Each structure stands twice: as structure tokens, then as C-alpha cells.
Amino acid sequence: MNQYAGKKIVLVGGCFDLIHFGHHTFLQKAKEQGDALIVALEPDKHIQTKKKRQPVHTQQERAEILAALSYIDAIILLPYLSDDMGYRALVEKIHPQIIAVSGDDPFKEKKEQQAIAIGAVVKEVVPLMPRFKTSAIIESY
């Protein structure tokens, strides 16, 4: 991460399976918090095991879509991480100043613990937006 030396790094994580307005708003607001926005992109297996469905797009397809968004500076293709230690190691390696979350982030408490360990903060950048949930969009079709 040397190319980000001296910059305020913002880290976000997620699946971003169907990019929708909620994702766009979240990512844009996250970028406003710093100089460099890094996205930790969950693998297909994460969607299959944690969300109990098949991904609409593969991890590589999701990465290509995200890469087209000018406010994203880097995308990390995560392997399947079965425990919190893998995420903690990632956060320690990237060493962001801010971990951005949305109002409905189910892992907010764990992210706060990871942030404290490196002297970062967790910042809620958007409230819960139930209208813009990938699962709700999929179920409506």
C-alpha cells in the first residue's frame, strides 16, 4: 500500500453483487471521508455461504464493474475468510484511518474492534436504506 503513503485511507468491504443506487451512495460517501477508497470485495463463496444464494455476478465481474467507478482507488479480491482473524489481518495490512459502514452493517461491532486495534475509526456514512438492498431487488423480480 506504499502508493497511499501520506493519504487518508478509507476501507469498505462487501459483496456489491448488483450495483444499485444504495451502493453508489455508500461508496461515494465513503470516498468523501478520505483521499483513497479501497474496497475489500467478498468472494462468491461468501455470498453462497453467508447470504445463502448464488451470486448474480462472479467476483471478477463485480470487480470490473466497481473498477469503472472513478471514486474507487483500489479493489482487493478477498479469498474466502472463514473467521475474523483473516479480516483483522487484512485491516492491519491496509491500515486505513477510517472503516466506512452503512447503518445496517451486521459486522459493525467487529469492525469497531478491528479499527481500535490499529487506531482507526469506524464511521457510518449512510443510514439504513431498505429500499436499496440487493436481496430485496432480487426478490422483487
N, C-alpha and C positions, 0 to 999 in steps of 0.2 A: 504494500500500500504506500510505497515511497512517493508516488506521484501526488499523493494527497497530503504530504507533509506541510504543516502550517495552515491547513484548511480545516474548517469546522465540518466534520463528517457526520452525516445523518444516516442511520441504518434503519431499513424497514425489512420485514420478512413477510412472506405469504405465498399463496398459490397463484393468484392472478389468472385463473383459468379462463374466464370470459371477461375480457377487459370491458368495464362499463363505467358510467359516469361516477359512481362511488369510488372506484379505483383511481380514476383520473383525479378527482378532487383530493383524495387522500395523498396520492403521490405528489401532487403539486404543492399541497400544504406542507408536506414533509420537506420538500426541497426548500421551501421558504425559510426553514429553520436553520439552514447552514449553507456551506459552499459546495459540498459534494454529496449527492444522494446515491447510496449503494443499496441495491435490492438483493436480498438473500431469497432466491427462488426455490421453493419446495419442489421435490421430485414427484413424478407420477405416483410412486408407491405411497407417498404421504397422503395424497388425495384418496387413493384406494383404501388405505387403512384407517385414516383419521376421519375422512368425510364419507366413507362408505359408498363411494360411487366411482365410476370410471372418469378420468379427466376428459374434457371436451378436446383440449389441445395437449400435445405432448409438452414436456418441459422445454425442449428445444424450440418448439413453435411459440410457446409463451415467452421465451427469452427473446426471440426475434421480434415479436410484437412489442414487448417492453423496450427493446433497443431502439425502436422507431420514435420513442417519446424523448424529445430533446432535453427534458429536465432530469433524466436519469443518467448518472455518470458512469455507473458500473453495475453489472449483474453477476452475481455469484450463483452458479448452478450447484445447489446443495445435493449431496448424496442423501440417502435415506438415513436420518438420525433417529435412532430408537429411544434415546434417553436425553436428559437435559445436559449432560456433560458435553455432548457434541456441539450443542448450541452455545454453551458457555465458552468453549474453546474458540468457536468462531468469533464471538463478541470480543474475546480477549485479543485475538489476532487482528481484527479490524480496528479495534479500539475507537469506536465512534464517541463523539461528545454527546450525541442525542440518539436515542432509540425512539422512533416515532410509532405511535399506535393510534388506532381508531377507538371510538367509545365502546365498541363491543368486542374488543380483543380478549379472547378467553385465556391468553397467556400473559396478560399484563403483569400479574404478580411475579411470575418467573422472570420476565424481562426486567422488572424493577430490581430483583436480586442480582441479575447479571450486570445491570448498569451500576449498581452500588459497588460491585467488586472492582470496577475499573474507573470509578469516579465520574461516570456519565449520568445522565438523567433520562427518564422516560417521559415523553411529552405526548399528551393526547392532542392530535392536530385536527381531528374531525370528530363530531359526535356520532352516535349510532345512526345509521341511515338504512332502516329496514327495507325501504323500497328498492335499494340497490344491493341486494345480496345475490351472489351467483346462484345459490341453491333455489332461491325464490324465482329467479329468472328461468332457470332450467325447468322447474315445476310448472311454471305458467305456460309452457309450450307443449 
